[in-house]
């Protein structure tokens, strides 16, 4: 299982290189890098703090990964998600899917991101000049994740 939850930043190039190292079966790698937005609304963001329950979070991410592997012929999958206090512009998540063919890699990567945004057990605290508030998955995130139901 290629799932990690960590507080430290990650090296995108090194992570993607490791994903297909040692095999020539991979013909495509699709990836998504999520960044902390400077201003998610009309008030500038000071920081975003992510909390989680160790063990439970990794199990849920592993279940999302396993579902992607059942749906598409994947050679490798990677999910790296950060926790802790993050500043605008910092990397928060890396998702990658490697397959023999690009369509499987693209579809699996989108699926992984959609499910992760709506169903991964992370709690996000947004800090702005006007105060702090806990965030929930938005309606757009829920719709994106639900579009994969029934496939």
Buried (B, 14 or more C-beta within 10 A) or exposed (E): EBBBBEEEEBEBEEBBEBBBEEEEEBBBBBBBBBEBBEEBEEEEBEBBBBEBEEEEBBEBBBBBBEBBBEBBEBBBBBBBBBBBBBEBEBBBBBBBBBBEEEEBBBBBBBBBBBBBBBBBEBEBBBBBEEEEEEEEBEEEBBEBBEEBEEE
